Amino acid sequence: MITAQELAESARADAQPPAPLNAALKALWLSKAGQWHAAHDACQLIPDPVGAWIHAHLHREEGDHGNAAYWYHRAQKPVPPRSLSIADEWAQLVEKLK
């Protein structure tokens, strides 16, 4: 099973996500690889609450906190404190969704 660090390293170095990844990890890989729009499209194909949780994270990363709050609510997850970095939240998502 891949770790958050390994997934992040792949996103920085590889042209494609490693196989096999579940849909959630692929969306998170895309996000870390700087492909925000592709990650956004991918998370919309993932059923709630997981898809909504990734969607929330992406809007938080974008800086759209109101939209992010809506998606955290749909995911039945609390809005993370602003003190939690995007990178740390991303790593937490990977660990929870692998």
KEMARFI-653017 format. One record per atom (N, C-alpha, C, CB): z, x, y; residue in one letter; atom name. Coordinates in steps of 0.2 Angstrom, whole numbers. Each point is the difference from the previous one (the first is absolute). Glycine has a CB too. Layout:
BEGIN
<site Z="Z" X="X" Y="Y" type="A" atom="CA"/>
...
END
This chain:
BEGIN
<site Z="0" X="4" Y="-6" type="M" atom="N"/>
<site Z="0" X="-4" Y="6" type="M" atom="CA"/>
<site Z="0" X="4" Y="6" type="M" atom="C"/>
<site Z="6" X="-9" Y="-6" type="M" atom="CB"/>
<site Z="-10" X="8" Y="11" type="I" atom="N"/>
<site Z="-1" X="4" Y="6" type="I" atom="CA"/>
<site Z="6" X="-1" Y="5" type="I" atom="C"/>
<site Z="-12" X="-1" Y="-1" type="I" atom="CB"/>
<site Z="14" X="6" Y="4" type="T" atom="N"/>
<site Z="5" X="0" Y="5" type="T" atom="CA"/>
<site Z="-3" X="-2" Y="7" type="T" atom="C"/>
<site Z="8" X="8" Y="-7" type="T" atom="CB"/>
<site Z="-4" X="-9" Y="12" type="A" atom="N"/>
<site Z="-2" X="-1" Y="7" type="A" atom="CA"/>
<site Z="-3" X="6" Y="3" type="A" atom="C"/>
<site Z="9" X="-9" Y="1" type="A" atom="CB"/>
<site Z="-6" X="15" Y="-3" type="Q" atom="N"/>
<site Z="-2" X="6" Y="3" type="Q" atom="CA"/>
<site Z="-7" X="2" Y="-3" type="Q" atom="C"/>
<site Z="12" X="4" Y="1" type="Q" atom="CB"/>
<site Z="-13" X="-6" Y="-8" type="E" atom="N"/>
<site Z="-6" X="2" Y="-3" type="E" atom="CA"/>
<site Z="-6" X="-5" Y="3" type="E" atom="C"/>
<site Z="6" X="4" Y="-11" type="E" atom="CB"/>
<site Z="-4" X="-10" Y="12" type="L" atom="N"/>
<site Z="-5" X="-5" Y="3" type="L" atom="CA"/>
<site Z="-2" X="2" Y="7" type="L" atom="C"/>
<site Z="5" X="-9" Y="-7" type="L" atom="CB"/>
<site Z="0" X="11" Y="11" type="A" atom="N"/>
<site Z="-1" X="3" Y="7" type="A" atom="CA"/>
<site Z="-5" X="6" Y="0" type="A" atom="C"/>
<site Z="11" X="-5" Y="3" type="A" atom="CB"/>
<site Z="-9" X="10" Y="-8" type="E" atom="N"/>
<site Z="-4" X="6" Y="0" type="E" atom="CA"/>
<site Z="-7" X="-2" Y="-2" type="E" atom="C"/>
<site Z="10" X="7" Y="-4" type="E" atom="CB"/>
<site Z="-11" X="-12" Y="-1" type="S" atom="N"/>
<site Z="-7" X="-2" Y="-2" type="S" atom="CA"/>
<site Z="-4" X="-3" Y="6" type="S" atom="C"/>
<site Z="4" X="-2" Y="-12" type="S" atom="CB"/>
<site Z="0" X="-2" Y="16" type="A" atom="N"/>
<site Z="-3" X="-3" Y="6" type="A" atom="CA"/>
<site Z="-2" X="5" Y="5" type="A" atom="C"/>
<site Z="7" X="-10" Y="-2" type="A" atom="CB"/>
<site Z="-4" X="15" Y="3" type="R" atom="N"/>
<site Z="-2" X="5" Y="4" type="R" atom="CA"/>
<site Z="-6" X="5" Y="-2" type="R" atom="C"/>
<site Z="12" X="0" Y="4" type="R" atom="CB"/>
<site Z="-12" X="1" Y="-11" type="A" atom="N"/>
<site Z="-5" X="5" Y="-2" type="A" atom="CA"/>
<site Z="-6" X="-3" Y="-4" type="A" atom="C"/>
<site Z="10" X="7" Y="-1" type="A" atom="CB"/>
<site Z="-9" X="-13" Y="-2" type="D" atom="N"/>
<site Z="-5" X="-3" Y="-4" type="D" atom="CA"/>
<site Z="-5" X="-5" Y="4" type="D" atom="C"/>
<site Z="8" X="2" Y="-10" type="D" atom="CB"/>
<site Z="-14" X="-2" Y="8" type="A" atom="N"/>
<site Z="-5" X="-5" Y="3" type="A" atom="CA"/>
<site Z="1" X="-7" Y="-3" type="A" atom="C"/>
<site Z="-8" X="9" Y="1" type="A" atom="CB"/>
<site Z="11" X="-10" Y="-7" type="Q" atom="N"/>
<site Z="1" X="-6" Y="-3" type="Q" atom="CA"/>
<site Z="7" X="0" Y="-3" type="Q" atom="C"/>
<site Z="-12" X="-1" Y="-3" type="Q" atom="CB"/>
<site Z="15" X="-5" Y="2" type="P" atom="N"/>
<site Z="7" X="-1" Y="-3" type="P" atom="CA"/>
<site Z="0" X="2" Y="-7" type="P" atom="C"/>
<site Z="3" X="-9" Y="8" type="P" atom="CB"/>
<site Z="2" X="12" Y="-10" type="P" atom="N"/>
<site Z="1" X="2" Y="-8" type="P" atom="CA"/>
<site Z="-1" X="-6" Y="-4" type="P" atom="C"/>
<site Z="7" X="10" Y="3" type="P" atom="CB"/>
<site Z="-9" X="-10" Y="-9" type="A" atom="N"/>
<site Z="-1" X="-5" Y="-5" type="A" atom="CA"/>
<site Z="5" X="1" Y="-5" type="A" atom="C"/>
<site Z="-12" X="-2" Y="3" type="A" atom="CB"/>
<site Z="15" X="-3" Y="-6" type="P" atom="N"/>
<site Z="0" X="-7" Y="2" type="P" atom="CA"/>
<site Z="6" X="-1" Y="5" type="P" atom="C"/>
<site Z="-6" X="-4" Y="-11" type="P" atom="CB"/>
<site Z="5" X="0" Y="16" type="L" atom="N"/>
<site Z="5" X="-3" Y="5" type="L" atom="CA"/>
<site Z="0" X="-7" Y="0" type="L" atom="C"/>
<site Z="-1" X="10" Y="7" type="L" atom="CB"/>
<site Z="7" X="-13" Y="-7" type="N" atom="N"/>
<site Z="0" X="-7" Y="1" type="N" atom="CA"/>
<site Z="-3" X="-2" Y="7" type="N" atom="C"/>
<site Z="10" X="-2" Y="-8" type="N" atom="CB"/>
<site Z="-11" X="-4" Y="10" type="A" atom="N"/>
<site Z="-3" X="-2" Y="6" type="A" atom="CA"/>
<site Z="4" X="1" Y="6" type="A" atom="C"/>
<site Z="-6" X="-9" Y="-6" type="A" atom="CB"/>
<site Z="13" X="9" Y="5" type="A" atom="N"/>
<site Z="5" X="1" Y="5" type="A" atom="CA"/>
<site Z="0" X="8" Y="2" type="A" atom="C"/>
<site Z="7" X="-10" Y="-4" type="A" atom="CB"/>
<site Z="-7" X="14" Y="-1" type="L" atom="N"/>
<site Z="0" X="7" Y="1" type="L" atom="CA"/>
<site Z="-7" X="2" Y="3" type="L" atom="C"/>
<site Z="8" X="2" Y="-9" type="L" atom="CB"/>
<site Z="-14" X="-5" Y="7" type="K" atom="N"/>
<site Z="-6" X="2" Y="3" type="K" atom="CA"/>
<site Z="0" X="-2" Y="8" type="K" atom="C"/>
<site Z="-6" X="-2" Y="-11" type="K" atom="CB"/>
<site Z="9" X="-4" Y="12" type="A" atom="N"/>
<site Z="0" X="-2" Y="8" type="A" atom="CA"/>
<site Z="4" X="5" Y="3" type="A" atom="C"/>
<site Z="-1" X="-12" Y="-3" type="A" atom="CB"/>
<site Z="7" X="14" Y="0" type="L" atom="N"/>
<site Z="4" X="5" Y="4" type="L" atom="CA"/>
<site Z="-3" X="7" Y="0" type="L" atom="C"/>
<site Z="10" X="-6" Y="-4" type="L" atom="CB"/>
<site Z="-14" X="8" Y="-1" type="W" atom="N"/>
<site Z="-4" X="6" Y="0" type="W" atom="CA"/>
<site Z="-5" X="0" Y="6" type="W" atom="C"/>
<site Z="1" X="2" Y="-12" type="W" atom="CB"/>
<site Z="-4" X="-8" Y="13" type="L" atom="N"/>
<site Z="-5" X="0" Y="5" type="L" atom="CA"/>
<site Z="3" X="0" Y="7" type="L" atom="C"/>
<site Z="-7" X="-7" Y="-7" type="L" atom="CB"/>
<site Z="13" X="4" Y="8" type="S" atom="N"/>
<site Z="4" X="1" Y="6" type="S" atom="CA"/>
<site Z="1" X="7" Y="2" type="S" atom="C"/>
<site Z="5" X="-11" Y="-2" type="S" atom="CB"/>
<site Z="-2" X="15" Y="-3" type="K" atom="N"/>
<site Z="2" X="7" Y="1" type="K" atom="CA"/>
<site Z="-6" X="4" Y="1" type="K" atom="C"/>
<site Z="10" X="-2" Y="-7" type="K" atom="CB"/>
<site Z="-16" X="0" Y="4" type="A" atom="N"/>
<site Z="-6" X="4" Y="1" type="A" atom="CA"/>
<site Z="-3" X="-2" Y="7" type="A" atom="C"/>
<site Z="-2" X="0" Y="-12" type="A" atom="CB"/>
<site Z="5" X="-4" Y="16" type="G" atom="N"/>
<site Z="-3" X="-1" Y="7" type="G" atom="CA"/>
<site Z="-5" X="-6" Y="0" type="G" atom="C"/>
<site Z="2" X="12" Y="3" type="G" atom="CB"/>
<site Z="-2" X="-15" Y="-9" type="Q" atom="N"/>
<site Z="-5" X="-6" Y="0" type="Q" atom="CA"/>
<site Z="3" X="-7" Y="1" type="Q" atom="C"/>
<site Z="-7" X="8" Y="-8" type="Q" atom="CB"/>
<site Z="10" X="-9" Y="14" type="W" atom="N"/>
<site Z="4" X="-5" Y="1" type="W" atom="CA"/>
<site Z="-4" X="-7" Y="-2" type="W" atom="C"/>
<site Z="6" X="7" Y="9" type="W" atom="CB"/>
<site Z="-12" X="-8" Y="-6" type="H" atom="N"/>
<site Z="-4" X="-6" Y="-1" type="H" atom="CA"/>
<site Z="-1" X="-1" Y="-8" type="H" atom="C"/>
<site Z="-5" X="1" Y="12" type="H" atom="CB"/>
<site Z="3" X="4" Y="-15" type="A" atom="N"/>
<site Z="-1" X="-1" Y="-8" type="A" atom="CA"/>
<site Z="7" X="-2" Y="-3" type="A" atom="C"/>
<site Z="-9" X="9" Y="0" type="A" atom="CB"/>
<site Z="15" X="-6" Y="2" type="A" atom="N"/>
<site Z="6" X="-2" Y="-3" type="A" atom="CA"/>
<site Z="2" X="-7" Y="2" type="A" atom="C"/>
<site Z="4" X="12" Y="1" type="A" atom="CB"/>
<site Z="-6" X="-14" Y="5" type="H" atom="N"/>
<site Z="2" X="-7" Y="2" type="H" atom="CA"/>
<site Z="-5" X="-5" Y="-4" type="H" atom="C"/>
<site Z="3" X="4" Y="12" type="H" atom="CB"/>
<site Z="-9" X="-2" Y="-13" type="D" atom="N"/>
<site Z="-4" X="-4" Y="-4" type="D" atom="CA"/>
<site Z="3" X="-1" Y="-7" type="D" atom="C"/>
<site Z="-10" X="3" Y="7" type="D" atom="CB"/>
<site Z="12" X="3" Y="-10" type="A" atom="N"/>
<site Z="2" X="0" Y="-7" type="A" atom="CA"/>
<site Z="7" X="-4" Y="-1" type="A" atom="C"/>
<site Z="-6" X="12" Y="-1" type="A" atom="CB"/>
<site Z="10" X="-11" Y="6" type="C" atom="N"/>
<site Z="7" X="-4" Y="-1" type="C" atom="CA"/>
<site Z="-1" X="-7" Y="0" type="C" atom="C"/>
<site Z="6" X="9" Y="6" type="C" atom="CB"/>
<site Z="-12" X="-12" Y="-2" type="Q" atom="N"/>
<site Z="-1" X="-7" Y="0" type="Q" atom="CA"/>
<site Z="-2" X="-3" Y="-7" type="Q" atom="C"/>
<site Z="-3" X="2" Y="12" type="Q" atom="CB"/>
<site Z="1" X="3" Y="-16" type="L" atom="N"/>
<site Z="-2" X="-2" Y="-7" type="L" atom="CA"/>
<site Z="6" X="0" Y="-5" type="L" atom="C"/>
<site Z="-12" X="4" Y="3" type="L" atom="CB"/>
<site Z="17" X="-2" Y="-1" type="I" atom="N"/>
<site Z="6" X="1" Y="-4" type="I" atom="CA"/>
<site Z="5" X="-7" Y="1" type="I" atom="C"/>
<site Z="-1" X="13" Y="0" type="I" atom="CB"/>
<site Z="2" X="-16" Y="-5" type="P" atom="N"/>
<site Z="4" X="-6" Y="1" type="P" atom="CA"/>
<site Z="7" X="1" Y="3" type="P" atom="C"/>
<site Z="-5" X="-4" Y="-10" type="P" atom="CB"/>
<site Z="8" X="-1" Y="14" type="D" atom="N"/>
<site Z="6" X="1" Y="3" type="D" atom="CA"/>
<site Z="5" X="0" Y="-6" type="D" atom="C"/>
<site Z="-3" X="-6" Y="11" type="D" atom="CB"/>
<site Z="9" X="9" Y="-10" type="P" atom="N"/>
<site Z="3" X="3" Y="6" type="P" atom="CA"/>
<site Z="-2" X="7" Y="1" type="P" atom="C"/>
<site Z="9" X="-7" Y="-1" type="P" atom="CB"/>
<site Z="-12" X="11" Y="-4" type="V" atom="N"/>
<site Z="-2" X="7" Y="1" type="V" atom="CA"/>
<site Z="-5" X="1" Y="5" type="V" atom="C"/>
<site Z="3" X="1" Y="-12" type="V" atom="CB"/>
<site Z="-8" X="-5" Y="12" type="G" atom="N"/>
<site Z="-6" X="0" Y="5" type="G" atom="CA"/>
<site Z="3" X="-1" Y="7" type="G" atom="C"/>
<site Z="-8" X="-4" Y="-9" type="G" atom="CB"/>
<site Z="12" X="0" Y="10" type="A" atom="N"/>
<site Z="3" X="-2" Y="6" type="A" atom="CA"/>
<site Z="5" X="6" Y="2" type="A" atom="C"/>
<site Z="-1" X="-12" Y="-2" type="A" atom="CB"/>
<site Z="4" X="15" Y="-2" type="W" atom="N"/>
<site Z="4" X="6" Y="2" type="W" atom="CA"/>
<site Z="-4" X="6" Y="2" type="W" atom="C"/>
<site Z="9" X="-4" Y="-9" type="W" atom="CB"/>
<site Z="-14" X="5" Y="6" type="I" atom="N"/>
<site Z="-5" X="6" Y="2" type="I" atom="CA"/>
<site Z="-3" X="-2" Y="6" type="I" atom="C"/>
<site Z="-2" X="3" Y="-12" type="I" atom="CB"/>
<site Z="0" X="-9" Y="13" type="H" atom="N"/>
<site Z="-3" X="-3" Y="6" type="H" atom="CA"/>
<site Z="5" X="1" Y="6" type="H" atom="C"/>
<site Z="-7" X="-8" Y="-7" type="H" atom="CB"/>
<site Z="13" X="6" Y="6" type="A" atom="N"/>
<site Z="5" X="1" Y="5" type="A" atom="CA"/>
<site Z="1" X="8" Y="2" type="A" atom="C"/>
<site Z="6" X="-10" Y="-4" type="A" atom="CB"/>
<site Z="-6" X="14" Y="-1" type="H" atom="N"/>
<site Z="1" X="7" Y="2" type="H" atom="CA"/>
<site Z="-6" X="3" Y="4" type="H" atom="C"/>
<site Z="6" X="1" Y="-11" type="H" atom="CB"/>
<site Z="-12" X="-4" Y="9" type="L" atom="N"/>
<site Z="-6" X="2" Y="4" type="L" atom="CA"/>
<site Z="0" X="-2" Y="7" type="L" atom="C"/>
<site Z="-6" X="0" Y="-11" type="L" atom="CB"/>
<site Z="8" X="-6" Y="12" type="H" atom="N"/>
<site Z="1" X="-2" Y="7" type="H" atom="CA"/>
<site Z="5" X="3" Y="4" type="H" atom="C"/>
<site Z="-4" X="-11" Y="-4" type="H" atom="CB"/>
<site Z="10" X="13" Y="0" type="R" atom="N"/>
<site Z="5" X="4" Y="3" type="R" atom="CA"/>
<site Z="-3" X="7" Y="2" type="R" atom="C"/>
<site Z="9" X="-6" Y="-6" type="R" atom="CB"/>
<site Z="-13" X="9" Y="2" type="E" atom="N"/>
<site Z="-3" X="6" Y="1" type="E" atom="CA"/>
<site Z="-5" X="0" Y="6" type="E" atom="C"/>
<site Z="1" X="3" Y="-12" type="E" atom="CB"/>
<site Z="-4" X="-9" Y="13" type="E" atom="N"/>
<site Z="-5" X="-1" Y="5" type="E" atom="CA"/>
<site Z="4" X="-1" Y="7" type="E" atom="C"/>
<site Z="-8" X="-5" Y="-8" type="E" atom="CB"/>
<site Z="14" X="3" Y="8" type="G" atom="N"/>
<site Z="4" X="-1" Y="6" type="G" atom="CA"/>
<site Z="1" X="-7" Y="2" type="G" atom="C"/>
<site Z="-3" X="11" Y="3" type="G" atom="CB"/>
<site Z="0" X="-16" Y="-8" type="D" atom="N"/>
<site Z="0" X="-7" Y="1" type="D" atom="CA"/>
<site Z="6" X="-3" Y="-3" type="D" atom="C"/>
<site Z="-13" X="0" Y="1" type="D" atom="CB"/>
<site Z="19" X="1" Y="2" type="H" atom="N"/>
<site Z="6" X="-2" Y="-3" type="H" atom="CA"/>
<site Z="1" X="-7" Y="-1" type="H" atom="C"/>
<site Z="5" X="9" Y="6" type="H" atom="CB"/>
<site Z="-8" X="-14" Y="-1" type="G" atom="N"/>
<site Z="0" X="-7" Y="-1" type="G" atom="CA"/>
<site Z="-3" X="-2" Y="-7" type="G" atom="C"/>
<site Z="1" X="-2" Y="13" type="G" atom="CB"/>
<site Z="-7" X="5" Y="-14" type="N" atom="N"/>
<site Z="-4" X="-2" Y="-6" type="N" atom="CA"/>
<site Z="3" X="3" Y="-6" type="N" atom="C"/>
<site Z="-10" X="0" Y="7" type="N" atom="CB"/>
<site Z="13" X="6" Y="-6" type="A" atom="N"/>
<site Z="4" X="3" Y="-6" type="A" atom="CA"/>
<site Z="6" X="-4" Y="-2" type="A" atom="C"/>
<site Z="-4" X="11" Y="4" type="A" atom="CB"/>
<site Z="7" X="-14" Y="1" type="A" atom="N"/>
<site Z="6" X="-4" Y="-1" type="A" atom="CA"/>
<site Z="-2" X="-6" Y="-4" type="A" atom="C"/>
<site Z="6" X="4" Y="10" type="A" atom="CB"/>
<site Z="-12" X="-7" Y="-8" type="Y" atom="N"/>
<site Z="-2" X="-6" Y="-4" type="Y" atom="CA"/>
<site Z="-1" X="2" Y="-8" type="Y" atom="C"/>
<site Z="-6" X="-5" Y="11" type="Y" atom="CB"/>
<site Z="2" X="10" Y="-12" type="W" atom="N"/>
<site Z="-1" X="2" Y="-7" type="W" atom="CA"/>
<site Z="6" X="3" Y="-3" type="W" atom="C"/>
<site Z="-11" X="3" Y="3" type="W" atom="CB"/>
<site Z="16" X="0" Y="0" type="Y" atom="N"/>
<site Z="6" X="1" Y="-4" type="Y" atom="CA"/>
<site Z="3" X="-6" Y="-2" type="Y" atom="C"/>
<site Z="2" X="10" Y="7" type="Y" atom="CB"/>
<site Z="-2" X="-15" Y="-3" type="H" atom="N"/>
<site Z="3" X="-7" Y="-1" type="H" atom="CA"/>
<site Z="-4" X="-3" Y="-7" type="H" atom="C"/>
<site Z="3" X="-2" Y="13" type="H" atom="CB"/>
<site Z="-9" X="2" Y="-13" type="R" atom="N"/>
<site Z="-4" X="-2" Y="-5" type="R" atom="CA"/>
<site Z="1" X="4" Y="-7" type="R" atom="C"/>
<site Z="-9" X="-4" Y="8" type="R" atom="CB"/>
<site Z="11" X="10" Y="-7" type="A" atom="N"/>
<site Z="2" X="5" Y="-6" type="A" atom="CA"/>
<site Z="7" X="-1" Y="-2" type="A" atom="C"/>
<site Z="-9" X="8" Y="4" type="A" atom="CB"/>
<site Z="13" X="-12" Y="0" type="Q" atom="N"/>
<site Z="7" X="-1" Y="-1" type="Q" atom="CA"/>
<site Z="4" X="6" Y="0" type="Q" atom="C"/>
<site Z="-3" X="-10" Y="-7" type="Q" atom="CB"/>
<site Z="1" X="15" Y="12" type="K" atom="N"/>
<site Z="3" X="6" Y="1" type="K" atom="CA"/>
<site Z="2" X="0" Y="7" type="K" atom="C"/>
<site Z="-7" X="6" Y="-8" type="K" atom="CB"/>
<site Z="13" X="-2" Y="10" type="P" atom="N"/>
<site Z="2" X="1" Y="6" type="P" atom="CA"/>
<site Z="-4" X="4" Y="4" type="P" atom="C"/>
<site Z="12" X="-2" Y="-3" type="P" atom="CB"/>
<site Z="-13" X="1" Y="10" type="V" atom="N"/>
<site Z="-3" X="5" Y="4" type="V" atom="CA"/>
<site Z="4" X="6" Y="0" type="V" atom="C"/>
<site Z="-6" X="-9" Y="7" type="V" atom="CB"/>
<site Z="2" X="15" Y="-8" type="P" atom="N"/>
<site Z="4" X="6" Y="0" type="P" atom="CA"/>
<site Z="2" X="2" Y="7" type="P" atom="C"/>
<site Z="-6" X="4" Y="-10" type="P" atom="CB"/>
<site Z="12" X="0" Y="11" type="P" atom="N"/>
<site Z="2" X="2" Y="6" type="P" atom="CA"/>
<site Z="-6" X="5" Y="3" type="P" atom="C"/>
<site Z="13" X="-2" Y="-3" type="P" atom="CB"/>
<site Z="-13" X="2" Y="10" type="R" atom="N"/>
<site Z="-5" X="4" Y="3" type="R" atom="CA"/>
<site Z="1" X="7" Y="-2" type="R" atom="C"/>
<site Z="-2" X="-8" Y="9" type="R" atom="CB"/>
<site Z="9" X="10" Y="-11" type="S" atom="N"/>
<site Z="2" X="7" Y="-1" type="S" atom="CA"/>
<site Z="-3" X="2" Y="-7" type="S" atom="C"/>
<site Z="10" X="-2" Y="7" type="S" atom="CB"/>
<site Z="-13" X="-2" Y="-11" type="L" atom="N"/>
<site Z="-3" X="1" Y="-6" type="L" atom="CA"/>
<site Z="-7" X="2" Y="1" type="L" atom="C"/>
<site Z="7" X="-7" Y="-6" type="L" atom="CB"/>
<site Z="-9" X="14" Y="5" type="S" atom="N"/>
<site Z="-7" X="2" Y="2" type="S" atom="CA"/>
<site Z="-5" X="-4" Y="-5" type="S" atom="C"/>
<site Z="5" X="12" Y="4" type="S" atom="CB"/>
<site Z="-11" X="-12" Y="-1" type="I" atom="N"/>
<site Z="-5" X="-3" Y="-4" type="I" atom="CA"/>
<site Z="-1" X="4" Y="-7" type="I" atom="C"/>
<site Z="-6" X="-3" Y="11" type="I" atom="CB"/>
<site Z="6" X="10" Y="-10" type="A" atom="N"/>
<site Z="0" X="4" Y="-6" type="A" atom="CA"/>
<site Z="5" X="-1" Y="-5" type="A" atom="C"/>
<site Z="-5" X="9" Y="7" type="A" atom="CB"/>
<site Z="11" X="-10" Y="-5" type="D" atom="N"/>
<site Z="6" X="-2" Y="-5" type="D" atom="CA"/>
<site Z="-1" X="-7" Y="-3" type="D" atom="C"/>
<site Z="8" X="8" Y="7" type="D" atom="CB"/>
<site Z="-10" X="-12" Y="-3" type="E" atom="N"/>
<site Z="-1" X="-7" Y="-3" type="E" atom="CA"/>
<site Z="-6" X="0" Y="-5" type="E" atom="C"/>
<site Z="4" X="-5" Y="11" type="E" atom="CB"/>
<site Z="-9" X="9" Y="-9" type="W" atom="N"/>
<site Z="-6" X="1" Y="-5" type="W" atom="CA"/>
<site Z="2" X="2" Y="-6" type="W" atom="C"/>
<site Z="-7" X="2" Y="9" type="W" atom="CB"/>
<site Z="12" X="4" Y="-9" type="A" atom="N"/>
<site Z="2" X="3" Y="-6" type="A" atom="CA"/>
<site Z="4" X="-5" Y="-4" type="A" atom="C"/>
<site Z="0" X="11" Y="5" type="A" atom="CB"/>
<site Z="4" X="-15" Y="-2" type="Q" atom="N"/>
<site Z="5" X="-5" Y="-3" type="Q" atom="CA"/>
<site Z="-5" X="-6" Y="-3" type="Q" atom="C"/>
<site Z="9" X="2" Y="8" type="Q" atom="CB"/>
<site Z="-14" X="-4" Y="-5" type="L" atom="N"/>
<site Z="-5" X="-5" Y="-3" type="L" atom="CA"/>
<site Z="-3" X="3" Y="-6" type="L" atom="C"/>
<site Z="-2" X="-4" Y="11" type="L" atom="CB"/>
<site Z="0" X="10" Y="-11" type="V" atom="N"/>
<site Z="-3" X="4" Y="-6" type="V" atom="CA"/>
<site Z="5" X="-1" Y="-6" type="V" atom="C"/>
<site Z="-7" X="8" Y="7" type="V" atom="CB"/>
<site Z="13" X="-5" Y="-6" type="E" atom="N"/>
<site Z="5" X="0" Y="-5" type="E" atom="CA"/>
<site Z="2" X="-7" Y="-3" type="E" atom="C"/>
<site Z="4" X="10" Y="6" type="E" atom="CB"/>
<site Z="-4" X="-15" Y="-2" type="K" atom="N"/>
<site Z="1" X="-7" Y="-2" type="K" atom="CA"/>
<site Z="-6" X="-3" Y="-4" type="K" atom="C"/>
<site Z="8" X="-1" Y="10" type="K" atom="CB"/>
<site Z="-14" X="3" Y="-8" type="L" atom="N"/>
<site Z="-6" X="-4" Y="-2" type="L" atom="CA"/>
<site Z="-4" X="4" Y="-6" type="L" atom="C"/>
<site Z="-1" X="-5" Y="11" type="L" atom="CB"/>
<site Z="4" X="11" Y="-13" type="K" atom="N"/>
<site Z="-4" X="3" Y="-5" type="K" atom="CA"/>
<site Z="2" X="-3" Y="-7" type="K" atom="C"/>
<site Z="0" X="11" Y="7" type="K" atom="CB"/>
END
